[in-house]
Amino acid sequence: MSLSKSTRKVSTHCSTAKGGANKKLLASDPESLIGYAKLLKLRSCAESTQKDYLRYVRRIAQRHGGDPAGLDEAQVREHLLHLKEAHQYSASSMRTAVSALSGYYNQHLGRAWKLFDLVSSPSAKTLPMVLTREEVARLFSVIYTPRFLTVFRFIYACGLRIGEAVQLEVGDLRIPGRVRIRLAKGNKDRDVPLPPAMLQELREFWKTHRHPRFIFPGVGRGWRDGVSSLASLGKTLEPMGVGSIQTCMRLAVAAARLPKGTVVHTLRHSYATHLLDEGVSIRLISAYLGHSSLETTLIYAHLSAVNEAGACAAVARLLPPKTPRV
């Protein structure tokens, strides 16, 4: 995670983060936390993971008012219960908290506590939100700022995560008909089909600032007051802020009157479902999305109206016609 210059808010995607573990430390952090930060760096954890883990350990330190290394297993158990019951942490947040504290106490401090193996936070099996093609077009129709419209269309056209899109560099467009997605989730590269029309849109947007590296450079300070210029856009050292894109999406969802729960990531879900509707192989879709397991991609089979209709028709064809009895 990183502090986005465009919004002055913390962005939540690992690929937008910059710098090493030292940039995540505070002057008040105890030596045990500094050592944990070094361990996370040595383990090559994603930047967002490092910052998340340090934040969760820092939280228990602040709650108990001292170095968390001095706490015993019972106190840590009580803290996890406090997060779950008093703060109503989601299953995902609980899993992150457990992983952070397990790494700190067991791997860094060598405690070998059994507590972390006993905590269970299963997620609800819910289907992702998906827009129809008409709703996607309606979303785009209410966005007028070129940088936001281009990045949203790019995310949908290639099924990207928001952090993958903002990190796009000029050199990633060298392969004809493809875009290189670098160091995505799991630190993996992949090539994704790039529609010719989308390539043209990216080129036209890049010509407005001609940044030597980023297709979507950060706007820097003063953009809300109109202080930033195209000249400064071409000199910024950071990519476009994730927070500003998320804010734009919230406003656009309201303006387009889209279903509640529509977020930037909904465009990625819609991309996968619409490709499935078009008859694209589930294995190809899985590769385009960068999924490690085909099982992750199979959830979109439940969202495809075309597949459902085809399956119902196939089921109907299985039953042979009833032969009239004489």
C-alpha positions as CSV (number, residue, x, y, z in Angstrom):
1,M,0.0,0.0,0.0
2,S,1.1,3.5,-0.6
3,L,0.1,7.1,0.1
4,S,-1.4,8.3,-3.1
5,K,-0.5,11.9,-4.0
6,S,-3.7,12.4,-5.9
7,T,-6.0,11.8,-2.9
8,R,-3.7,11.8,0.1
9,K,-5.3,8.6,1.1
10,V,-3.9,5.1,1.6
11,S,-4.3,3.0,-1.5
12,T,-5.0,-0.7,-0.9
13,H,-3.4,-2.5,-3.8
14,C,0.1,-3.9,-3.6
15,S,1.2,-3.0,-7.1
16,T,0.8,0.7,-6.3
17,A,3.2,0.6,-3.3
18,K,6.7,1.9,-3.5
19,G,9.8,1.6,-1.4
20,G,11.0,-0.9,1.1
21,A,9.9,-2.0,4.6
22,N,11.7,0.9,6.2
23,K,9.3,3.4,4.7
24,K,6.5,1.6,6.6
25,L,8.1,2.0,10.0
26,L,7.3,4.7,12.5
27,A,9.6,6.4,15.0
28,S,7.7,4.9,17.9
29,D,8.0,1.3,16.6
30,P,9.8,-1.0,19.0
31,E,12.8,-3.0,18.0
32,S,10.8,-6.2,17.7
33,L,8.6,-4.6,15.0
34,I,11.6,-3.3,13.2
35,G,13.0,-6.8,13.1
36,Y,9.6,-8.1,11.9
37,A,9.7,-5.6,9.0
38,K,13.1,-6.9,8.0
39,L,11.8,-10.5,8.1
40,L,8.8,-9.6,5.8
41,K,11.2,-8.0,3.4
42,L,13.5,-11.1,3.4
43,R,10.5,-13.3,2.7
44,S,9.7,-11.1,-0.4
45,C,6.2,-10.4,0.8
46,A,4.2,-8.1,-1.4
47,E,4.5,-4.4,-0.4
48,S,0.8,-4.3,0.6
49,T,1.2,-7.4,2.7
50,Q,4.2,-6.0,4.6
51,K,2.3,-2.8,5.4
52,D,-0.9,-4.7,6.4
53,Y,1.1,-7.0,8.7
54,L,2.9,-4.2,10.4
55,R,-0.3,-2.3,10.9
56,Y,-2.0,-5.3,12.6
57,V,1.0,-5.8,15.0
58,R,1.1,-2.1,15.7
59,R,-2.6,-2.2,16.5
60,I,-2.1,-4.8,19.3
61,A,0.9,-2.8,20.6
62,Q,-1.2,0.4,20.8
63,R,-4.1,-1.4,22.5
64,H,-1.8,-2.8,25.2
65,G,0.4,0.2,25.4
66,G,3.9,-1.3,24.9
67,D,6.1,-3.7,23.0
68,P,3.8,-6.5,21.8
69,A,6.7,-8.9,22.2
70,G,5.9,-8.9,25.9
71,L,2.4,-10.3,25.5
72,D,1.5,-13.9,26.2
73,E,-0.6,-16.3,24.2
74,A,-3.8,-15.6,26.3
75,Q,-3.5,-11.9,25.7
76,V,-3.1,-12.3,22.0
77,R,-6.1,-14.7,22.0
78,E,-8.2,-12.1,23.8
79,H,-7.1,-9.5,21.2
80,L,-8.3,-11.6,18.3
81,L,-11.6,-12.1,20.0
82,H,-11.8,-8.3,20.5
83,L,-11.3,-7.8,16.8
84,K,-13.9,-10.3,15.9
85,E,-16.6,-9.4,18.4
86,A,-16.1,-5.8,19.3
87,H,-15.0,-4.5,15.9
88,Q,-16.9,-7.1,13.8
89,Y,-14.0,-7.8,11.6
90,S,-14.8,-9.6,8.3
91,A,-13.5,-13.1,7.6
92,S,-10.9,-11.7,5.2
93,S,-9.7,-9.1,7.8
94,M,-9.5,-11.8,10.5
95,R,-7.4,-14.0,8.3
96,T,-5.0,-11.2,7.6
97,A,-4.8,-10.3,11.3
98,V,-4.1,-14.0,12.2
99,S,-1.4,-14.3,9.5
100,A,0.2,-11.1,10.6
101,L,0.3,-12.0,14.3
102,S,1.3,-15.6,13.5
103,G,4.3,-14.3,11.5
104,Y,5.3,-11.9,14.3
105,Y,5.0,-14.3,17.2
106,N,5.8,-17.7,15.7
107,Q,8.1,-17.0,12.8
108,H,9.9,-13.8,14.1
109,L,9.9,-14.4,17.9
110,G,9.9,-18.2,17.7
111,R,6.9,-18.7,20.1
112,A,5.4,-21.8,18.4
113,W,1.9,-21.0,19.7
114,K,-0.9,-23.3,18.7
115,L,-3.4,-20.4,18.9
116,F,-3.1,-19.4,15.3
117,D,-3.9,-22.9,14.0
118,L,-7.2,-22.9,16.0
119,V,-8.7,-19.6,14.6
120,S,-11.1,-20.2,11.7
121,S,-12.6,-17.5,9.6
122,P,-14.3,-19.1,6.6
123,S,-15.7,-16.7,4.0
124,A,-19.3,-16.8,2.8
125,K,-19.7,-18.4,-0.6
126,T,-21.1,-15.4,-2.4
127,L,-21.2,-14.7,-6.2
128,P,-19.4,-11.6,-7.4
129,M,-21.3,-8.6,-8.8
130,V,-21.5,-8.5,-12.6
131,L,-22.8,-5.8,-14.9
132,T,-24.6,-6.3,-18.1
133,R,-23.0,-4.9,-21.3
134,E,-25.6,-2.2,-21.4
135,E,-24.8,-1.3,-17.8
136,V,-21.1,-1.1,-18.6
137,A,-21.8,1.2,-21.5
138,R,-24.0,3.4,-19.2
139,L,-21.1,3.6,-16.7
140,F,-18.7,4.8,-19.4
141,S,-21.3,7.3,-20.7
142,V,-21.3,9.3,-17.4
143,I,-17.5,9.6,-17.1
144,Y,-16.1,12.7,-18.8
145,T,-12.5,13.0,-17.5
146,P,-10.2,11.4,-20.1
147,R,-7.8,9.8,-17.6
148,F,-10.6,8.1,-15.6
149,L,-12.6,7.1,-18.7
150,T,-9.5,5.6,-20.3
151,V,-8.4,3.6,-17.3
152,F,-11.9,2.2,-16.7
153,R,-12.2,1.2,-20.3
154,F,-8.8,-0.4,-20.1
155,I,-9.6,-2.4,-17.0
156,Y,-12.8,-3.7,-18.6
157,A,-11.2,-4.4,-22.0
158,C,-8.4,-6.5,-20.5
159,G,-10.0,-7.8,-17.2
160,L,-7.4,-6.2,-15.0
161,R,-7.1,-5.5,-11.3
162,I,-7.0,-1.8,-10.6
163,G,-3.4,-1.9,-9.4
164,E,-2.4,-3.7,-12.6
165,A,-3.9,-1.0,-14.8
166,V,-2.3,2.0,-13.1
167,Q,1.1,0.4,-13.3
168,L,1.0,0.1,-17.1
169,E,4.2,1.3,-18.7
170,V,5.0,2.4,-22.3
171,G,7.1,-0.7,-22.8
172,D,4.2,-3.0,-21.9
173,L,2.6,-2.3,-25.2
174,R,5.4,-3.6,-27.4
175,I,3.8,-7.0,-28.3
176,P,1.3,-6.6,-31.1
177,G,-2.2,-7.4,-30.0
178,R,-1.1,-8.0,-26.4
179,V,-0.4,-6.1,-23.2
180,R,2.2,-7.3,-20.7
181,I,1.0,-7.3,-17.1
182,R,4.1,-7.2,-14.9
183,L,4.5,-8.6,-11.4
184,A,0.8,-8.9,-10.8
185,K,-0.7,-10.9,-7.9
186,G,1.7,-13.6,-6.9
187,N,4.6,-11.7,-8.6
188,K,3.7,-13.2,-11.9
189,D,3.8,-11.7,-15.4
190,R,1.2,-12.5,-18.0
191,D,0.2,-11.4,-21.5
192,V,-3.4,-10.4,-22.1
193,P,-5.2,-9.7,-25.5
194,L,-5.4,-6.0,-26.2
195,P,-8.2,-4.9,-28.6
196,P,-6.9,-2.6,-31.3
197,A,-9.4,0.1,-30.4
198,M,-8.2,0.1,-26.8
199,L,-4.6,0.3,-27.9
200,Q,-5.5,3.4,-29.9
201,E,-7.2,5.0,-26.9
202,L,-4.2,4.4,-24.8
203,R,-1.9,6.0,-27.4
204,E,-4.2,9.0,-27.7
205,F,-4.3,9.5,-23.9
206,W,-0.5,9.1,-23.6
207,K,0.0,11.8,-26.2
208,T,-1.7,14.3,-23.8
209,H,1.2,14.0,-21.3
210,R,4.0,11.9,-23.0
211,H,5.3,10.6,-19.7
212,P,8.5,8.6,-20.4
213,R,7.4,5.7,-18.3
214,F,3.7,5.5,-17.2
215,I,0.6,5.5,-19.4
216,F,-1.4,6.6,-16.4
217,P,0.9,9.0,-14.4
218,G,-0.1,10.5,-11.1
219,V,-1.5,14.0,-11.2
220,G,0.3,15.1,-8.1
221,R,-0.7,17.8,-5.6
222,G,-3.1,20.5,-6.5
223,W,-5.2,18.6,-9.1
224,R,-8.4,19.3,-7.3
225,D,-7.7,23.1,-7.5
226,G,-6.7,22.9,-11.1
227,V,-3.0,23.6,-10.3
228,S,-1.6,20.5,-12.0
229,S,-0.8,20.8,-15.7
230,L,-0.1,18.4,-18.5
231,A,3.5,19.4,-18.2
232,S,3.7,18.4,-14.6
233,L,1.8,15.2,-15.4
234,G,4.6,14.2,-17.7
235,K,7.2,14.6,-14.9
236,T,5.6,12.8,-12.0
237,L,7.4,9.9,-10.4
238,E,4.4,7.9,-9.4
239,P,1.5,6.2,-11.3
240,M,-2.1,7.3,-11.0
241,G,-3.5,6.9,-7.5
242,V,-5.9,4.0,-6.8
243,G,-7.9,6.1,-4.4
244,S,-8.9,8.7,-7.0
245,I,-10.1,5.9,-9.3
246,Q,-12.2,4.4,-6.6
247,T,-13.7,7.7,-5.8
248,C,-14.6,8.4,-9.4
249,M,-16.2,4.9,-9.6
250,R,-18.5,5.7,-6.6
251,L,-19.6,8.9,-8.2
252,A,-20.1,7.3,-11.6
253,V,-22.1,4.4,-10.1
254,A,-24.5,6.9,-8.6
255,A,-24.8,8.9,-11.8
256,A,-25.4,5.8,-13.9
257,R,-27.8,4.3,-11.3
258,L,-26.0,1.0,-11.3
259,P,-26.6,-1.7,-8.8
260,K,-25.5,-1.2,-5.2
261,G,-22.1,-2.9,-4.6
262,T,-20.7,-2.0,-8.0
263,V,-16.9,-1.2,-7.6
264,V,-13.9,-1.0,-9.9
265,H,-13.3,-4.8,-9.6
266,T,-16.8,-5.4,-10.9
267,L,-15.4,-4.5,-14.4
268,R,-13.0,-7.5,-14.1
269,H,-15.9,-9.8,-13.1
270,S,-18.0,-8.5,-16.0
271,Y,-15.1,-9.0,-18.4
272,A,-14.8,-12.7,-17.5
273,T,-18.5,-13.3,-17.6
274,H,-19.0,-11.6,-20.9
275,L,-16.1,-13.6,-22.5
276,L,-17.8,-16.8,-21.2
277,D,-21.0,-15.6,-22.8
278,E,-19.1,-15.3,-26.1
279,G,-18.0,-18.9,-25.8
280,V,-14.4,-18.3,-24.9
281,S,-12.7,-21.3,-23.2
282,I,-12.7,-21.2,-19.4
283,R,-9.0,-22.1,-19.4
284,L,-8.2,-19.1,-21.6
285,I,-10.2,-16.8,-19.4
286,S,-8.4,-18.2,-16.4
287,A,-5.0,-17.4,-18.1
288,Y,-6.1,-13.9,-19.0
289,L,-7.2,-13.2,-15.4
290,G,-4.0,-14.6,-14.0
291,H,-5.7,-17.1,-11.8
292,S,-3.5,-19.8,-10.2
293,S,-6.3,-22.3,-10.2
294,L,-9.0,-23.0,-12.7
295,E,-11.4,-23.5,-9.8
296,T,-11.2,-19.8,-9.1
297,T,-12.4,-19.0,-12.6
298,L,-15.2,-21.5,-12.6
299,I,-17.3,-19.2,-10.4
300,Y,-18.1,-17.2,-13.6
301,A,-19.9,-20.2,-15.0
302,H,-22.6,-19.5,-12.4
303,L,-23.0,-16.0,-13.7
304,S,-23.2,-16.6,-17.5
305,A,-26.8,-16.3,-18.7
306,V,-25.9,-17.7,-22.0
307,N,-24.3,-20.8,-20.5
308,E,-27.3,-21.3,-18.2
309,A,-29.7,-21.1,-21.2
310,G,-27.5,-23.5,-23.2
311,A,-27.4,-25.9,-20.3
312,C,-31.1,-25.9,-19.9
313,A,-31.6,-26.5,-23.6
314,A,-29.1,-29.4,-23.5
315,V,-30.9,-30.9,-20.5
316,A,-34.2,-30.7,-22.4
317,R,-32.7,-32.5,-25.4
318,L,-31.5,-35.4,-23.2
319,L,-35.0,-36.7,-22.7
320,P,-36.2,-38.6,-25.7
321,P,-39.7,-37.9,-27.0
322,K,-42.4,-39.9,-25.3
323,T,-43.7,-42.6,-27.6
324,P,-47.4,-42.7,-27.8
325,R,-48.9,-46.0,-26.6
326,V,-51.3,-47.8,-28.7
